[in-house]
Amino acid sequence: MAKHIAFGAIFILILTGCSSLPLQKARDAFYGGDLEKAGRSLEDCTDISKKDRLLCYMEDGVILHYSGAYEKSTEALLDASRFMKQQEQISASEQTSAVLINDRVTTYKGEYGERLWVHTFLMMDYLLDYDYEDALVEARQALEVYDAHPGSLTDDYFSRALIALCFENMQLPDDARIEYEKLSKAMGGGDFAAVAIPPGKGELVLFVGQGRVPHKISTDMAFPPSIRISVPRYTDSQPAPPLTFRCDDRDITPLEVSTDLGDVDRKSLNDRSAAYLTRQALRAGAKESIANEIGEHNQLGEAMARIVFFLLEEADVRSWETLPGHMTLVRIELDAGVHDLKISSGYSNPVHLEALDIPEGRRVYRSIRF
């Protein structure tokens, strides 16, 4: 029995590594600045193990978004949305495997914040393509995620402001007002309201991503005789440098609403910590029982089983790693006409939006990443 456990453990570790390799290649290429290579690494997410397929769809969606391929990004993120709905039911076989092995063998369903950000990026993709109706569909789905996990997601101000904007675009002032009131309450104040674009003016709406989202690491604890507890946690967030804006050779101070995605991720993880620790306790008890049973007939086998179980106890540190660390919604009212805009951040060189045509009474959208 101990030999079977050992061979099973090796097989699981090999499968886990093979599944995550394309994801890691895509992430490395993305942060190395080679977006084309990053996209090629995830060309067909159905080739990825089902356990990591949601991550493939989400990573691919962000890579395509920042490549400017908004329609293809939409396709990947819609696949992510559908996959999340399909995986809402808990698999009994997966839960049994998780109790005996670790949480890494289960299908990844996304932290609460990640489930919301699928709809957030879909809203941005649709707005960038001026598809206001489909953006509103995603706004309503985002609200369902907010309602399901209010404690975890309260601090995601960016997504809330984006939802309100989607209502504005569809001439739904009452819905927009409700979302702005929720935003003001969550932020502890702020004068947010749907305002019509004045005659002779237009509006530039920027989706600004800065840095990279914190990733998960494990914290391990060992107890006699051979019990190991491995708990996931997010690394600390890095502060985002302030954004500065210069339009037509003069400094401007537009309206900004920002979210620290790391803060939201940590709250999402904390809100399910009780369930996670319960599984840890069940798993430790099950492994201890199996080891003792083997030891009744073979002490060497018991020792081997304890070593294998100890090594198998790994925290599930999977997460959506191509997300920015901070997202800021910027709204700039401008005279109708052509403008030059420079956006600066401490992360890298400024972004120049040159010969930017702002039509009267219209909104123009751009997405940038530092």
Protein Blocks (a to p, Z undefined) as FASTA:
>chain_A
ZZmmmmmmmmmmmmmmmmmmmmmmmmmmmmnopaklmmmmmmpmmlpcfklmmmmmmmmm
mmmmmnopamlmmmmmmmmmmmmmmmmpccfklmmmmmmmmmklpccebifklmmmmmmm
mmmmmmmnopaklmmmmmmmmmmmmmmmmmlmmmmmklmmmmmmmmmmnopaklmmmmmm
mmmmmnopajdddddddehiacddddddehjddddddddddddfkbccdddddddddddd
dddddeehiacddddddddfklmmmmmmmmmmmmmmmmmmmmmmmmmmmmmmmmmmomkl
mmmmmmmmmmmmccdfbdcfkbcfbdcdddddddedddddddddfkbccdddehiacdeh
iacdddddZZ
